[in-house]
């Protein structure tokens, strides 16, 4: 089994620090807002990694964190008038509910910054004693980047590159511009805790290092997160942890790609964030997973208007095949075989879900042919698909239940205005008036609908 290691920039044969056991940590969500599709993707990927490692026979201890105190949460607290701790707690509760609806399991260990203040303070004190950190008159505490010669090993950047064009905060308190905050002195009205340096709160980077050490000890096997965390967050984690322990912090660094929407980076500033809760109202959680997992986890995902509807159509066709086999033969028996072996070959190559999903089209074509021919082994193939691919969060429902869920989500009335535009567009296409057809499609699109053309006519669908 091979895993791509960001630290070495190559795929490596997986071998845990302790034989048969895996310590795995993934950076979770900063609960300053509602979970979007990027949060869902990251949680899904590391849930799958954990489950596949367990399938391989490893005993996995998997931890994720919630950042429940930081600048953004404090800003939201001021904006809403809700105390920061209450705001964060409410957002965690909501996020857990939405992730449950998405069908992502909890980690073995949940970690929160506010529940580890003592561990964080102890970690910082040890860094100061060893000369890797220093306190400023303001009450802030900084890590000395110059004290860790390997700084930049993960992102493959020099300190000069990192500072180029970057605004340096609190430069008057720092010994060097690249130094970063471990502890931030409290401003009036902010949530804070007592510390040897005065009232304050943790910096963002220190929490993961301190919580990891409290949960796992000095070293872990796999550390994960989004690619946007490589620098500065994960770079700083390495510096803090390895300065304290003198040991390699994580053996394998894994990073999932980012989400784009119609070719643009997804961000609040662009107003194109896709909230997970909104998507779950329109599509089944399995359709969303199928859409996301068609791309290798390390690559960016471009979400187009067609991505989720197409995934829903593919899954619906697969479930219809399962239903047909069930109606004809009843339940089958999963007994391993080529379907499971092929899946493992894909996943052994750096969790290649994209290839594993592409194999489904051939598998279901074969099942359909067997069902039509009266070959009862079609039922066994169905049972194996369900058992194997449930690891990806797919085929977790009875076919009849899934098809009913899709039908309920797709039940809607097409406004007469949209029907009229779609009919005019169809007639324009038949007349080869492409300019008018494109104009009418744009009008339909603006009303929140889309048109799917077929040989004999068209179908109006929700976007």
N, C-alpha and C positions, 0 to 999 in steps of 0.2 A: 504494500500500500504506500502510495506516494502523496506527499502534501507539499504545496508550494509554500516556501518560507520567504517572507518579505525580507528578512534579515540577510539571507544569503543570495536572494534573487534567483532561486532555482527550485525545482522540485526535488525533494529529498525523501528517501525511504523513511517511513515513520517508525520510530523506536522510542518508547517513553522512557523517562528517567528511571522509573521503577517498573520492573517487568510485570505486565498484566494490569497495570493501573494507569489511569490518565487523570491528571489534574488540568482542568480547562476553565478558562475565564473569558468572558466577553463583555466589553463595555456596553452598558445599557443606555437608557434614555435619561436625558435631563428633562425633568417634568415641568418645564416652563410653558408647555402648550400641549395640545392634543396629539396623539400619535398619528403620523402620516405613513404613507406606503413605504418609505425608506426605513422607518422603524420596524414595520412589519417584516420587510425583506430580511433585515439583519437578524431579527429574532428567529425567523424561520430557518435561515441558513445554519445558525449555530445549534438550533434544536435538532436539525437533520444530522449535522456532524456528530453531535453527542449520541444520537440513536444509532448511527452507522458504526461508530466505534464500539458501542455495546453489542451490535450484531456481530462484530468481529471477535467478540469474546472479552473485551476489556471491561474492567470495573471502572466506570467514569464518575468522577465528582465534578459537577459542572456548576459554576457560579456566574451570576450576572449582577450588575449593580443598578441602582437608581441614584442618579445625582439629584439629591433633594434639597440642596442649598447651593446657590451660585448667584452671579450678578443678574442673570435673566429672571430667575425666580423672585429675587428681591424687587426687580423692576415690576414684575407682574403683581406682586404684593402691594406695591405703592399704587399701581394703576387700579386695582380692584378694591383696595381697602381691606383685603383679607390678610391676616398674619401669614408670614411666609411659610411657617411650618404647617398651618392649616391648609393653605393653598396647595402645597406640595403633596400633602396626604390625600387630598381630594383628587388630585390629578393622578396619583399612583393608583387609587382605587378605580378611577375611570379607565386608565390604561390597562389594568389587569382585566377588567370586564371586556374591553374591546379585543385584547389579545386572546382572551378565552374564546370569543366569537370567531376569531380568525383561525383558531385551532392550533395554537402553539402552546406546548406544555411549559409549565414552570421549570426553572432550573432546580437543581438539588439544593442550592443555597442562594437566597436573595440577600444582597448586601446594600446598605444605605449609608451614605456619608454621615448623616446626623446620628446614627447609632454607633459610629466608630470614632467619635471625637477624641476619646482617650487614646486609642491606638494611633491616631494621626499625630497628636501632640507628642506622644512618646517617640514616634518615628522621627519627627522634626528635631527633637532634643538630641537624639543620637547623631543626626546629621550635623548639627552644630558642634557637638563634642569632637567629632572626627574631622572637622575643618571643611566640610562640604557645604555648609550653610552658615548664614549669619543674620543677626537681627539688626534692623535699622531703628533709628530714633523714633520714627513714626509708629512703631509697633508692628510693622510688616516684617516678615522673615523671608529671605531669598535663598535659593539654591545657587551656589557658585559654579557656573558652567565650566570655568577654567580649571576647576578641581577634578574634572572628569574628562581625561584626554580622548576617550572614545566617543564623545558627544558627536552625534550626526551619523552614527553607524547604521541606523535603521533607515533614515530618509536619504542617506548617501549625499548629504549636503554639508558644506562648511559653515561655520558660524557666520562668516561674512555673507555667504549666500542667504542665510536665514534672515539676516537683518536688512538686506537690501530692499529698500522701499517700504519697510515696516515701521509704523509709528511705535516708538518705545514709551511705555507707560512708566510713570514714577521714576524717571531717569535720575533724579537727584538723590534717591534713596539707595541706588544700586552701585555696587563696585564696578560692574561691567554691564553694558547695555543688554547683553544676551541673558543675564540672570533672570530667573522667573520666580514668582511668588509661591511660597509654601503655606504661608499664613498671612491673612489680610486683616489689618486693624479695622475695627468696626467704625462705621460712620454713624452719626446720630440717627436713632430710630431703626437701625438694621438689626436683624437677628444675629445673636453673637453668643460666644461661650468664653469663660475665663481661661486664661492660659498664662504661662510664665512671661509672656510678652505683652500682656494686657488683653482686654476683651477683643475678640475677633472671630474669624471663621476660617475654614481651610481654603487654600487655593484649589483649583480644579484638579490639577495633576496628582497631587499628593494623596488624594483619597483612594485612588485605585491601587497605588503601591502599598499603602497601609492596610487596606482591606484585604488585598491578596495575601499579604504576609500573615494577617490574623487568621485567614481561612485555610491557607495551604502551607505556610512556612516560607522558606527562603526562595523556593523555585517551583515553577509550574511547567507543564508540558506544552500547552497551547494557549496563546493569548490572541484574542480576536477583536475585531471591530471594523467599522467602516474605513475605507481608504483615506477619507478626509482626516482621520485621527493619527495617521502616521507621524505627521508633524503639525503642532508641537507635542500633542498629548502623549503618544506612545514613546516618542523620543525622550521626553522628560521622565516618563515612568522608568525607562531603562536606566537613566542617569541616577535617579533617586535610589532605586532598589539595589543596583549593583554597587553604588558607592557605599551603601550601608552594609551589605552582606559580603561583598567581594566575590559573589557567585553570579553565573549567568542567570538572569531573571526568568526568561522564558526560552524554551528550546526552539519552539516554532511560532512564528508570528504570521497570522493569517488575516487578510483584509478583503472584505467584500466591496464590490463596485458601488457606484452611486446611481441615483435615479435621475433620468432626464424626462422631460415631458415635451413631446413633439420636437425633440432635438435641443431643447434648452435645459440647463441645469434647474432642478426643482428648488425653489427657495421662496421664503415669505416675501422678500423684496420684489420678486417678479409676479407674485400673486398666483402662482401655479401649483401650490402645494395640494397634493391629493390626500385628503384625510382618510384614514383606514376605515373609520366608521361609515363615512359616506359611500365608499366603494362596496362595503359589505351589504348595504341596503340595495344595491343594484345587481351584484353578482354573488354567486356562492363563494365561500372561502376556498373551495377546491379549485374553482376557475381562476381565482386570483393567484393561487399558488402555482398552478400549471403555467400561467402566463409568465410569472417571475422566474420559474425554474427552467424555462426554455433557454435561458442565457447562462453561461458559466458564471458562477458566483463572483469571480474576480473581475468580471467585465461590467461596464456600465449598462444599465437597462434603459432603453428608450421606449417610453410609454406613449404609444400613438392611440388615436381614437378607436382603432380596430383591435388593439391588443387583447383586451379583456373579452369583448364579444366573440372573437375568434377562438380564444381558449375555452369559453363556455360552450361553443358549438362543437369543438373537438371532444370535450368531456361528455357532452350529451350523447354524441354518437357512440362513444365507448360504452357508456352506461346502457344504451339501447342494445348493444351487442351482449352485454352481461345479462340483461333482462331476457333477451331471446333465448340464450343458452339455459338460463334458469327455468324459463317456462317449459322448455323442451326436455331437459334432463334432470332438473332439480339441482341440489348442491353437489359440488365435487370435492375432491381432496387435494390439498396442496402438499406436494411431495418433493419440492426442490426442482431439480431439472434445469433445462436450458434457460428458462425465463429468469430464474433466480441467479444462475451463474453469470448470465449476461449482465444483469443488473450490478452484481458485485464487481465485475470487470470495469464497468463504467465508474463506479464509486471509488474503486481502488486507485483510479487515476485522478487524484485531487478532487474527489466528490463531484464527478462530472454528471450532474443531473440533466444537462442539456442532451447528452448522448443517450442517457437512460430513457428520457421522454421520447426522443425520436424513435427509439426501438418499439414503442407502444403501437405505432401505426402498423408495422408489420405483424406484431403479435395479434392485434385485433382483427386484421385481415385474415390471418390464419384461423382464429377462433370462429369467425363468420363462416368461412368455408367449411370447417368441421361441422358446425351446427347445421348448415344447409344439407350436408351429406349424411346427417344422422350419426356422426361420430361422437360417442359419449365422452371421449377424452376432452372435448371442448369444455365440459364442466370443470374438469381438473385444471385446465389452463386458466379458466376464470378464477378459480380458488387461489391459484398461485399468484396471478396478477394482483389480486386483492391483498394477499398476505405480504408480498414483496413491496409493492408500491405504496402500501399504507405508511411505510417509513417516511415517505415524502409528504404525507398528509393527504393522499389521494385514495379514492375508492373506499372511503370509510363508512359509506351508507349503503343501505339496500337500494338496488337500482330503482325500484318503484318510488321510494322516498326521495331519492335525488331528483328524478325526473319531475316529480310533483313540485319540489322546491324550485326548480328552474322555471316551470310553468307559472308558478305563483309570482316569481320575480319579474317575469316577462309579460304578465297580464297588464295591459294598459289600453287606453282608448287613444287612437290616433285622431288628433283634431282634424276637422273637415278641411281647414286651411292647408294643413300639411298634406293630406290626401290629394287635394287639388293640385298643389305644387308638384307632387311626385308624379301624378298622371301627366301633367304638362311636360315634365322633364322626359318621361318615357316617350311621349309623342315627338318631342324635339330630337331625341336620340334616333328614333326610327327615320326621321326626316334628315338626319345627319347635320342638324343645326347644333354643332358642338358648343359654340359660344353660349347659346341660350340654355343648353342643358347644364353647362358648368355654372351659369348664373343661378339657375333654379336650385341646383345642388347646394350652393352656398347659402341660399335663403332657407332651405330645409335644415342645413347644419346650424344656422343661427337660432333656429327654433328648438334646438336640442334633439333633433332626430337625424337619422341617416338612412340612405337607400341602398339596399343590396340587390343588385341586378341578377336575373337568371335568364335562361334561354327563352322562357315563355312569358316573362313578366318581371315584376319587381316586388320587393318586400320592404316595408317601412319598419325600422327598428329604433329603439331608444339608444342614445349614445351612452 
